[in-house]
Amino acid sequence: MTTSAASGASCASPMLRDRFLNALDASDDVALRDLARHLQSCTNTLPSTTCILLGLPEGSTYAVGALAVIKRQS
């Protein structure tokens, strides 16, 4: 994960974000739980179709998506 010191923004690697999306598509709860922990501060924007799938507003971040996944699995 990389962090932008100037803005305080944090973004996960494209590979990690893709793994999260693939785990969602595959309904892989074990992988989702693990990946969501690593994305809790990611400020990158989720694809709009993923926002719809998770019941989130369009433009939500991976952090918001990760928290939704964590809540759903609790």
PyMOL commands that place a pseudoatom at each C-alpha (Angstrom):
pseudoatom trace, name=CA, resn=MET, resi=1, chain=A, elem=C, hetatm=0, pos=[0.000, 0.000, 0.000]
pseudoatom trace, name=CA, resn=THR, resi=2, chain=A, elem=C, hetatm=0, pos=[1.228, 3.489, -0.766]
pseudoatom trace, name=CA, resn=THR, resi=3, chain=A, elem=C, hetatm=0, pos=[0.415, 6.654, 1.084]
pseudoatom trace, name=CA, resn=SER, resi=4, chain=A, elem=C, hetatm=0, pos=[0.428, 10.225, -0.109]
pseudoatom trace, name=CA, resn=ALA, resi=5, chain=A, elem=C, hetatm=0, pos=[1.950, 12.248, 2.709]
pseudoatom trace, name=CA, resn=ALA, resi=6, chain=A, elem=C, hetatm=0, pos=[0.750, 15.573, 1.325]
pseudoatom trace, name=CA, resn=SER, resi=7, chain=A, elem=C, hetatm=0, pos=[-2.937, 14.692, 1.236]
pseudoatom trace, name=CA, resn=GLY, resi=8, chain=A, elem=C, hetatm=0, pos=[-3.083, 11.951, 3.841]
pseudoatom trace, name=CA, resn=ALA, resi=9, chain=A, elem=C, hetatm=0, pos=[-4.785, 9.791, 1.230]
pseudoatom trace, name=CA, resn=SER, resi=10, chain=A, elem=C, hetatm=0, pos=[-4.062, 6.099, 1.118]
pseudoatom trace, name=CA, resn=CYS, resi=11, chain=A, elem=C, hetatm=0, pos=[-4.456, 3.840, -1.858]
pseudoatom trace, name=CA, resn=ALA, resi=12, chain=A, elem=C, hetatm=0, pos=[-4.013, 0.122, -2.220]
pseudoatom trace, name=CA, resn=SER, resi=13, chain=A, elem=C, hetatm=0, pos=[-2.163, -1.444, -5.107]
pseudoatom trace, name=CA, resn=PRO, resi=14, chain=A, elem=C, hetatm=0, pos=[-4.151, -2.196, -8.264]
pseudoatom trace, name=CA, resn=MET, resi=15, chain=A, elem=C, hetatm=0, pos=[-3.438, -5.898, -7.721]
pseudoatom trace, name=CA, resn=LEU, resi=16, chain=A, elem=C, hetatm=0, pos=[-4.998, -5.834, -4.245]
pseudoatom trace, name=CA, resn=ARG, resi=17, chain=A, elem=C, hetatm=0, pos=[-8.042, -3.926, -5.498]
pseudoatom trace, name=CA, resn=ASP, resi=18, chain=A, elem=C, hetatm=0, pos=[-8.486, -6.408, -8.374]
pseudoatom trace, name=CA, resn=ARG, resi=19, chain=A, elem=C, hetatm=0, pos=[-8.257, -9.348, -5.967]
pseudoatom trace, name=CA, resn=PHE, resi=20, chain=A, elem=C, hetatm=0, pos=[-11.020, -7.755, -3.876]
pseudoatom trace, name=CA, resn=LEU, resi=21, chain=A, elem=C, hetatm=0, pos=[-13.266, -7.333, -6.939]
pseudoatom trace, name=CA, resn=ASN, resi=22, chain=A, elem=C, hetatm=0, pos=[-12.572, -10.908, -8.069]
pseudoatom trace, name=CA, resn=ALA, resi=23, chain=A, elem=C, hetatm=0, pos=[-13.368, -12.249, -4.589]
pseudoatom trace, name=CA, resn=LEU, resi=24, chain=A, elem=C, hetatm=0, pos=[-16.670, -10.341, -4.652]
pseudoatom trace, name=CA, resn=ASP, resi=25, chain=A, elem=C, hetatm=0, pos=[-17.523, -11.813, -8.055]
pseudoatom trace, name=CA, resn=ALA, resi=26, chain=A, elem=C, hetatm=0, pos=[-16.667, -15.314, -6.816]
pseudoatom trace, name=CA, resn=SER, resi=27, chain=A, elem=C, hetatm=0, pos=[-18.466, -14.854, -3.463]
pseudoatom trace, name=CA, resn=ASP, resi=28, chain=A, elem=C, hetatm=0, pos=[-15.231, -15.951, -1.784]
pseudoatom trace, name=CA, resn=ASP, resi=29, chain=A, elem=C, hetatm=0, pos=[-15.994, -14.914, 1.791]
pseudoatom trace, name=CA, resn=VAL, resi=30, chain=A, elem=C, hetatm=0, pos=[-12.647, -16.070, 3.180]
pseudoatom trace, name=CA, resn=ALA, resi=31, chain=A, elem=C, hetatm=0, pos=[-10.663, -14.002, 0.673]
pseudoatom trace, name=CA, resn=LEU, resi=32, chain=A, elem=C, hetatm=0, pos=[-13.041, -11.049, 1.057]
pseudoatom trace, name=CA, resn=ARG, resi=33, chain=A, elem=C, hetatm=0, pos=[-12.580, -10.969, 4.819]
pseudoatom trace, name=CA, resn=ASP, resi=34, chain=A, elem=C, hetatm=0, pos=[-8.797, -10.924, 4.443]
pseudoatom trace, name=CA, resn=LEU, resi=35, chain=A, elem=C, hetatm=0, pos=[-8.717, -8.396, 1.606]
pseudoatom trace, name=CA, resn=ALA, resi=36, chain=A, elem=C, hetatm=0, pos=[-11.220, -6.065, 3.279]
pseudoatom trace, name=CA, resn=ARG, resi=37, chain=A, elem=C, hetatm=0, pos=[-8.865, -5.657, 6.236]
pseudoatom trace, name=CA, resn=HIS, resi=38, chain=A, elem=C, hetatm=0, pos=[-6.190, -4.353, 3.863]
pseudoatom trace, name=CA, resn=LEU, resi=39, chain=A, elem=C, hetatm=0, pos=[-8.543, -1.935, 2.111]
pseudoatom trace, name=CA, resn=GLN, resi=40, chain=A, elem=C, hetatm=0, pos=[-10.079, -0.162, 5.122]
pseudoatom trace, name=CA, resn=SER, resi=41, chain=A, elem=C, hetatm=0, pos=[-8.200, 3.068, 4.393]
pseudoatom trace, name=CA, resn=CYS, resi=42, chain=A, elem=C, hetatm=0, pos=[-8.096, 2.903, 0.583]
pseudoatom trace, name=CA, resn=THR, resi=43, chain=A, elem=C, hetatm=0, pos=[-9.391, 6.115, -0.975]
pseudoatom trace, name=CA, resn=ASN, resi=44, chain=A, elem=C, hetatm=0, pos=[-9.612, 4.789, -4.534]
pseudoatom trace, name=CA, resn=THR, resi=45, chain=A, elem=C, hetatm=0, pos=[-13.131, 4.776, -5.986]
pseudoatom trace, name=CA, resn=LEU, resi=46, chain=A, elem=C, hetatm=0, pos=[-14.964, 1.490, -6.474]
pseudoatom trace, name=CA, resn=PRO, resi=47, chain=A, elem=C, hetatm=0, pos=[-16.383, 0.697, -9.910]
pseudoatom trace, name=CA, resn=SER, resi=48, chain=A, elem=C, hetatm=0, pos=[-20.038, 1.769, -10.121]
pseudoatom trace, name=CA, resn=THR, resi=49, chain=A, elem=C, hetatm=0, pos=[-21.229, -1.821, -10.659]
pseudoatom trace, name=CA, resn=THR, resi=50, chain=A, elem=C, hetatm=0, pos=[-19.509, -2.846, -7.426]
pseudoatom trace, name=CA, resn=CYS, resi=51, chain=A, elem=C, hetatm=0, pos=[-21.173, 0.019, -5.578]
pseudoatom trace, name=CA, resn=ILE, resi=52, chain=A, elem=C, hetatm=0, pos=[-24.538, -1.241, -6.830]
pseudoatom trace, name=CA, resn=LEU, resi=53, chain=A, elem=C, hetatm=0, pos=[-23.694, -4.827, -5.831]
pseudoatom trace, name=CA, resn=LEU, resi=54, chain=A, elem=C, hetatm=0, pos=[-22.814, -3.707, -2.303]
pseudoatom trace, name=CA, resn=GLY, resi=55, chain=A, elem=C, hetatm=0, pos=[-25.758, -1.297, -2.025]
pseudoatom trace, name=CA, resn=LEU, resi=56, chain=A, elem=C, hetatm=0, pos=[-23.462, 1.726, -1.797]
pseudoatom trace, name=CA, resn=PRO, resi=57, chain=A, elem=C, hetatm=0, pos=[-23.740, 5.157, -3.411]
pseudoatom trace, name=CA, resn=GLU, resi=58, chain=A, elem=C, hetatm=0, pos=[-21.887, 5.543, -6.704]
pseudoatom trace, name=CA, resn=GLY, resi=59, chain=A, elem=C, hetatm=0, pos=[-18.430, 7.002, -6.072]
pseudoatom trace, name=CA, resn=SER, resi=60, chain=A, elem=C, hetatm=0, pos=[-17.878, 5.108, -2.812]
pseudoatom trace, name=CA, resn=THR, resi=61, chain=A, elem=C, hetatm=0, pos=[-14.307, 4.206, -1.964]
pseudoatom trace, name=CA, resn=TYR, resi=62, chain=A, elem=C, hetatm=0, pos=[-12.749, 0.806, -1.478]
pseudoatom trace, name=CA, resn=ALA, resi=63, chain=A, elem=C, hetatm=0, pos=[-12.586, 1.660, 2.240]
pseudoatom trace, name=CA, resn=VAL, resi=64, chain=A, elem=C, hetatm=0, pos=[-16.369, 2.076, 2.346]
pseudoatom trace, name=CA, resn=GLY, resi=65, chain=A, elem=C, hetatm=0, pos=[-16.773, -1.146, 0.359]
pseudoatom trace, name=CA, resn=ALA, resi=66, chain=A, elem=C, hetatm=0, pos=[-14.406, -2.995, 2.670]
pseudoatom trace, name=CA, resn=LEU, resi=67, chain=A, elem=C, hetatm=0, pos=[-16.339, -1.850, 5.727]
pseudoatom trace, name=CA, resn=ALA, resi=68, chain=A, elem=C, hetatm=0, pos=[-19.610, -2.931, 4.093]
pseudoatom trace, name=CA, resn=VAL, resi=69, chain=A, elem=C, hetatm=0, pos=[-18.148, -6.393, 3.481]
pseudoatom trace, name=CA, resn=ILE, resi=70, chain=A, elem=C, hetatm=0, pos=[-16.879, -6.627, 7.059]
pseudoatom trace, name=CA, resn=LYS, resi=71, chain=A, elem=C, hetatm=0, pos=[-20.292, -5.585, 8.456]
pseudoatom trace, name=CA, resn=ARG, resi=72, chain=A, elem=C, hetatm=0, pos=[-22.089, -8.037, 6.166]
pseudoatom trace, name=CA, resn=GLN, resi=73, chain=A, elem=C, hetatm=0, pos=[-19.913, -10.906, 7.406]
pseudoatom trace, name=CA, resn=SER, resi=74, chain=A, elem=C, hetatm=0, pos=[-20.305, -10.038, 11.109]
for i in range(1, 74): cmd.bond("trace and resi %d" % i, "trace and resi %d" % (i + 1))
show_as sticks, trace
zoom trace
